Amino acid sequence: MKRQGHYCKVCGEYKAHEKFSGKGHAAHICKACAQLPPEEQAERMTLNRLCNLPWQLSSAQKIWLQNRMKDKRPEVRELAREQYEARFGIGKRF
């Protein structure tokens, strides 16, 4: 079944077409997220991408994930580390 509305890649939600401006449709960013500072938009997009990674990663996705483990933003770094440990079993095992 096809979803109604349009996908915002910052907040990761499907919203009504009216929630997007003219430029927002092409950029896939809703009006509410477009008002955020660019740094916060980038952080939310990265967190959204980390949460939506497939279980089987390509080599490019694995490199991207490893680079996010060295990110300067603590939330991104922590989530990337958790995602990497879940997939590749690095860390403490009980």
C-alpha positions in Angstrom: 0.0 0.0 0.0 1.3 3.4 -1.0 1.7 6.0 1.8 -0.1 9.3 1.6 1.9 12.5 1.7 5.5 13.2 1.4 8.6 11.9 3.3 10.8 14.4 5.3 14.3 13.1 5.5 15.1 15.3 8.5 12.4 14.1 10.9 11.8 10.8 9.1 8.0 11.2 9.0 5.4 11.1 6.2 3.5 14.4 6.2 0.8 16.0 4.1 1.9 17.8 0.9 0.8 21.0 2.5 3.5 20.7 5.1 6.2 21.2 2.5 7.1 24.5 0.7 8.0 24.6 -3.0 11.7 24.1 -2.4 10.9 21.6 0.5 9.3 19.2 -1.9 12.4 18.8 -4.0 14.7 18.8 -0.9 12.4 16.4 1.0 12.4 18.8 4.0 9.1 19.9 5.7 8.5 23.5 6.7 9.0 22.7 10.4 12.4 21.1 9.8 13.4 23.8 7.3 13.2 26.4 10.2 15.9 24.5 12.2 19.5 25.6 12.1 21.6 23.8 9.5 23.7 22.0 12.2 20.6 20.6 13.8 19.1 19.5 10.4 22.3 17.7 9.6 22.4 16.0 13.0 18.8 14.9 12.8 19.3 13.6 9.2 22.3 11.6 10.3 20.4 10.1 13.3 17.5 9.3 11.1 19.8 7.5 8.6 21.5 5.6 11.4 18.1 4.4 12.7 17.1 3.3 9.2 20.2 1.4 8.2 19.5 -2.1 6.8 20.8 -5.1 8.8 23.1 -6.2 5.9 25.5 -3.3 5.1 27.3 -2.7 1.9 31.0 -1.9 2.1 30.2 1.8 1.5 27.6 1.8 4.3 30.0 0.1 6.6 32.6 2.7 6.0 30.0 5.5 6.5 29.0 3.9 9.8 32.6 3.6 11.0 33.1 7.3 10.2 30.1 8.2 12.2 31.6 6.4 15.2 34.3 9.2 15.1 31.8 12.0 14.7 32.2 15.1 16.9 28.5 15.0 18.0 28.0 12.8 21.0 24.5 11.5 20.1 25.6 10.5 16.6 28.8 8.9 17.9 26.9 6.9 20.6 24.2 5.7 18.2 26.7 4.7 15.5 28.7 2.7 18.1 25.5 0.9 19.2 24.6 0.1 15.6 28.1 -1.2 14.8 28.2 -3.4 17.9 24.7 -4.8 17.1 25.8 -5.8 13.6 29.4 -6.9 14.1 29.4 -8.1 17.8 32.3 -5.8 18.9 32.1 -5.1 22.7 31.3 -6.9 25.9 29.4 -10.2 25.7 27.8 -11.7 28.7 
